[in-house]
Amino acid sequence: MTERRDTSGPLSGIRVLEIADEKAQFCGKLIADLGADVIKIEPPGGQNTRRVGPFLNDEPHPERSLYFWHYNTSKRGITLDLETSDGNQLFERLASTADIVLESYAPGYLASLGLGYDDLAIDNPKLIMCSVTPFGQTGPWRDYRTSDLLHMAAGGQMASCGYDDEDVPNPPPIAPGGGNAWHMGCHFAYMAIMAALHFRHVSGEGQYIDASVHEACALTTEGAIPAYIYTGAVVQRHTGRHASAGDSAPNQIPASDGGWVQTTGSGGNPTPRRLRGLAEWMDTHGLAGDLLDDRYLDLATFRESTSHINEVIANFIANMPQEEAWRGGQERGYPWGAVRTLDEIVDDPHLADRGFFVEVEHPELGRSYAYPGTAAIYNGSPWNISRRAPLIGEHNLEVYCGELGLSKPALTVLAENGVV
């Protein structure tokens, strides 16, 4: 058993019961890494997400899933079969002590076991319960089966992701990888939970949250929906950049050393004055073309010359090493960056300076591993991975005996009967 490190996170003191798979486990991680005591409840033998790769040293095992490790940091873990009478009663006791229940079962499942919000709120009226499901608790799609790919299509993301015709003839829609649908659903669920906690702080009342992954995806298509609603224009997919109703300049430009520089359209959306500063730097390499001509200081001429300006800037980058190009652009106020490989990201000095990657101890393996850390630096609400993901049933003794008061012999009997 590993000891939980002290945390001063903003959610310290909040207890969460998480009974969730890939649809909601990231929401639990967000809450746990901010200091809440998240107890992950798995079926005896472990949750199915433990069997998702990649695995440590390519050895498939429920305790070696890097996928599970990432999404379940800072949580404690217990096992429980909710469909047994004893398991049902134990969950009710746990819920009576909880601030939040986070679950991702099919609509109506927990209610069918007598463990729905209305049931649990009888003994715990301040309880906040959040159900993360593919299409919500109601409506004609509520019972449909789903996947990340389906949500990317039905939510609209794939309609905006793909390639230009000149790069891929008759390009198909492309689904981004990495479980983006679950991330979107979890972010919206997390925001709703934070709002419910604030409401409870003011009113003293809990509430039920019905979070739909599909609705979260449909709300996260950036400009595609507003463009259609307000102008009737259907955005077109473009290679490596935002979809748009019309043509747009490429954003990724190959550098002289084989790397790529990420710009932001028109070389970084320059103004006439900013273009002059960039052109002066380009001229030191003999690559400014005609961009130092005063006619580009005229806004109308500048706008009419966008394609030409893009071509000159792209030619400049193509003749520069990646590192020198993007750093020089940033020094002159352009939002340029380098397209990195994963190895380069891990060794990136900027991320090292920010402390983005953090070491997380795995005592059972006798070593630590580097994990992605927080995306932002919080000066007033510290973020921290307080422990690695729990082993299967790692905290059964701690929770059931130490906190619920069961005897060790009673816990042994429950384990022998498949309840825990």
N, C-alpha and C positions, 0 to 999 in steps of 0.2 A: 504494500500500500504506500503510495506517495503522499507526502504532506502538502497541503495546499499552501502556497506562499501568500503572505499578507498582501492585500491589495487596497489601494485607496481610490479605486475607480469610482466614477460618478454613480454607478448602479450598485455599489456595495450595499449589502443589506437586503437586496431584492432576491427572492427565491423563485426559480423558474423550474417547472417540470416540462421537459421536452420529450415528446413521443413523436419523432419526425424522421422522415427519410430525406432524400435529396431535395425534395420540394421545400423544406423549411429548416434544414440543419444549419444553413449559412446564417439565417436569422438568429438562431441560438448562439452561434459563434460570435456574432456582432454584440450580442447582449453579454455573453460570458467574458469576452475580452475587455469589456468596460466595467468588470467587477462583480456582476451578478453571480449568485450561486446557482448555476444551471446544472440540474440533475438530468442526465440523459437516460431515459428508460428504454431498454432494448428487450426484445424477446429473449428467452433463454437460448444461449448459443450465439447471440449477437445479431445485429441488424444486417439487412441485405447490402447496405452501402459499404460494409467492411469487405465485401467481395469484389469491389470495383478497383481496378488497377489504375496506375502502375503500382507495383509492389516493391518493397525494399529488396534490393539485390535480385529482382525479377523472380522472387519466390512467393507464389500466391499463398496467402494465409490471412485469416481475418484480423490478425494483430499486426500485419505488415503493409496494410493498404495506405499508401501516401495520400490518396484521395480522402480517406476517412480521417487520417491524421490532420490534414489541413482544415477540414470543416468542423472539427470537434475539439479544438483547443479550448483550454480553460474550463472544461466541463468535468463534473464527476459522472460516474456511470454505474447504473444498477440494472439488473435484469428482472423482468416481471411479465407473467402471462396474464393479460387483462381478462381473458375469457374464462379463467377459472374463478370459482367463488372466492377463494382466499386472495387471489390476485386482485380481484375487483375491490374487495374490502381494503386491501393495503393501499391501492391507488386512492381510494376515497380518503383514507387517513393522511396520505401525503398531500393531497389537494387541499385539505383543510388547513395546512400550514403554508401553502404556496401563495405567492403574489400573482403569478402568471402561469397558465398552462398553454404551451405551444404545441400544436398537433397538426398532422398532415394526413390523417386517415380519410377514407372516402366519406362523402357527405352522409351524415346520419349514423355512422358506425358507432361512435362513442355513445350517442344517445340510446342506441339499441342495447347497449350494455348497462344502461342506467348511469352512465358517466358523462352525460352531456352537460352543457353549461347550466341549464336550469336545475339539474340534479345537484351539481357540485356547489352552486351558489347558495343553496339552502343553508349549508353549514359554513359557508365562507362568502358572504355577500360582497366583500371587497375584491373578490377574485376577478382577474382579467383573463379571458380565454381567447386565444387567437387560432383560428382554423385556416390553414393554408391549403387550398385545393385547386385543381386545374381550372375549374370554371365556376367556383362558388357553390354555396349551399342550395341555391334555388335556380330555376330556369331550365329550359329544355336541354341544355348541354351538361347538366350537373353530374350525370353518371357516365359521361364519355371517358374512355381511356385516353391517355395522352403520353407525350414525350417532349423532350426539349426541342427536337426538330419540329414537331407539330406546332408548338407555341411560337417558334420563330416564323413559321409560315402564316399561321392564323393571326398572330399579333401584328404582322406587317413588316417585321424586320427584314425578311428575305426579299420583300419587294424593293427594298432600298440597297441591297447588298449584292454586288456582282461586278461585272466588267464592262468596259466600253466595247462597242462593236468592232473597232479596229484592233483591239487586243484579243477578243474572243468572239468570232462570228456568232450571231444569234445567241448572245450570252444567257445562260440560265440564272435564276436567282440562287444566291449562295447563303447557306446558314453559317453564322459564326459559331465556332466551337466553344467548349468550356462550360456548358451548362448555363448560358446567359439567361434563359427563361427563369431558371430557379433563382438566379441572383436578383433579377428584377422583382419577382414575387416576394423574395425575402426582404429586399429593401423597403418595399411598400408596407409589408407586414411589420417590419421594425419601426417605421415611422408611425404607423397606427398604434403600436404598443406604447411608444413614447408619449403620444398624445393621450392615450388612455391612462397612463400613469399620472400625467399632469392633471387630467380631469379628476382622477381619484384623489389626488392630493388636495384639490379644491373642494370636491363634493363629498368625499368619503365613500363613493360608490364605484363598484367594479362594472365591467361591461363585456359584451361578447363582440368579437371582431371576425367578420367573414371576409377573408382575403382571397381574391381570385388571381391566380397567376396570369390568366389570359387578359384580364383587364389591366394588370400591371404592364404587360407587354404592349397592349394596344395604346397605352398612355406614354410609351417610351419610343416613339418612332421619329423623334425630333421634328424636322420640318415637313415630313411627307403629308401628314394629315392636315395641318394648317394650310399648306400650299393648295391642297385640293379644295378644302372648305371655302377659303376666301378668294381663290383665283380660278378654281376649276382645273388647274394644271396638275398633271400626273408626273411626279419626279421620275427621272431616268437613272439607272444604275451607272456608276462610273468607277473605274479601276482605282482602288486604294484611296478613295476620297468620298466626301458626302454626295449623296444623290442630289440631283437638282433638276429643275424643269427644263433648263437649257444647257448649253455647253459650258464646260468649266475647264480650267487649265489643270494638267497633271500636278499632283502634290509630291510624289516621290521621284526624285531626280537622281540618276546614277552618278557617282563621283568617279574620279580618275583611278582610284585604288580598288574599285569593285564594290565599295560600300554605297549606301543610299542615304540621301539627305531628305528629310521630311520638311516640306514647306507648307504653306497654307494658301494656295491659290495666288496667282499673280506674284509668285516669288515671296509671298508673305504679306499680301494686301498693303503694298506701299502707297504712300502719298507722294506727290511730286517732290517735296522737300526731302522726305526719307529716301526716295529713289536717288536723289543727288548724292547723299552720303554713301549709299551703297555703290553707286557708280564710281565715286572717287576711289574707293577701296579696290573695285574691280580694275580700275585703270592702272593701279600699281602693278598689276599682273598683265597689263596689255590686253584686257578682255572686256573693257567697258563698251566696246562698239561705239554707237553714237549716243549713248545714254547721258553723256555730259552736255549734250546740246541743250541750249536754253529753251528750246521750244517745248521740252517736256515739263517745264515749270508751269506751262499753261494747262489748266485743269481739263479743258475740252480736248486738247491735243493728247494729253496724257491718257484720258479715257479711251480715245479712239485708237491708241497704240498699244493696248493691253497685250494683244497676241505677240506683237514684236518684242515688247519688254520681257515677256515670259521666255521667249526664245533666247534672248541674249543672256538672261539670268541662268537658264538651263545650261547653256553652252559654257558659262563661267563655272558652274558647279561641276560640269562634266570634265573640266580641266583642273580641278582642285581635289586634294585628298579630302575624304569625308570629314575627318576631325577638324581640319583647318576651315573648311567651308561652313559647317554648321556653327562652330564657335564664333567665327568672324561675323556671320549673320546675326547671331544673338547679341554680340557686342555693339551692333549697329541698330538694335531695336527690332529685329525681325524674329518672329516665333519659329525659328528653324530648329530642327533636332536631328539626331542620328537614328536610323532604323537599326535596332540592335538584334543580335542573336541572343539566345538565352544565356550562353556562357558570358557574353559581354555584359548582359544585364546584371548577372550575379557579381561581376567584378567591377561594376561601374563606380567610379570614385564619388560621384555625386550622391548616389544612394548610400554609399558607405558613410559619407559625411553626415547624412541625415539619420543614420542608424536604422535604415529601412529593414534590413535583414537582421533577425534576432536569433540567438541560439536558444534552443529549447531542449532541456534535459530529458533523456529517456533512460531512467535508472535501470530498467530491466535489460537494456542493451549495453549499459555501461558507457554511454557516450551521449553527445548532444548533436543536434542537426540544425542547420540554418533554415528558418521559416520566413516567409514574407510577413512583414510587420504592418503597422498602420499606414494608411495612405496619407495621413495628415499628422501634424504635430499639434497636440492639444496642450495649451499652457495651463488650462484651468480644470480639465477633466481627463486625467491621465489614462492612457490606454496601456494594457499589458497582457501578454500571454502568460497566465499564471501557472499553467501546467500543460503537459502534452495530452493528447486525446486519451480517454480512459481505456483500460483493458476491459475485456468482457466481464461484467459483474465485479469490477475492481472495488467498488465502494458499497457492496451489499452489506457487509458486516458493519461498516461505519454508519450507513443510513438506517438499516432495519433494526440493528441492535442498539447502536449508539444514540440514534435520534428518535426512533419509534418505540424503543424499549422492548423489542423481542429478545428472547433468550437465544443463545447460540444453538442449543438443541432444537428449538422451534425453527430456527432458520435452516438447520440441517434437514429437518423433515420437509420443509417447503421445497428445498432444492431436490430432495429425493423424489418428491411428487411432481417435479417439473413446473412448479409455480414460479420459482426464481432461478 
